[in-house]
Each structure stands twice: as C-alpha cells, then as structure tokens.
C-alpha cells in the first residue's frame, strides 16, 4: 500500500501543479467498514490512543476536502 499511496500523493500534486484537479486523501481507519472494521483491530487502535472515524465523519471530511487547496 505504501508505494501505491506515495504514487497517488505525487500524482495529485503533479496534476495540481498543471492546474488540473487532483486530491489524494490519506485516510485513517473507518469504523464499521474496511479492513480496520474488526473489533480486535478497533481495540488495538484504542490501546494506542487512536480512534476510527465513522462513515458519516469520513463523508463530511471528504466534502470539506473537496473545497480545499492542498493536493494531499
């Protein structure tokens, strides 16, 4: 995942530099969906002081990010 994510970050920055749309979001864990949805993973994250976001919080963040300038 790291190499693919790095490529997408660079691609979004390159597109923005050309005046084209581009956005790469480095999502954290979402609760209830995805690979981090399991109870054991959620417990492990909380023990490390991390919280997962709800799908509603993720959609709200996405909506906010669409109106911002940074490519990443």
LINJO-V369229 format. One record per helix or strand of 2 or more residues. SS is the DSSP state (H for helix, E for strand). FROM is the first residue (numbers start at 1). TO is the last residue. If there is no record, write none. Layout:
# LINJO-V369229
ss: {SS/SS}
from: {FROM/FROM}
to: {TO/TO}
This chain:
# LINJO-V369229
ss: {H/H/H}
from: {2/39/55}
to: {17/47/66}
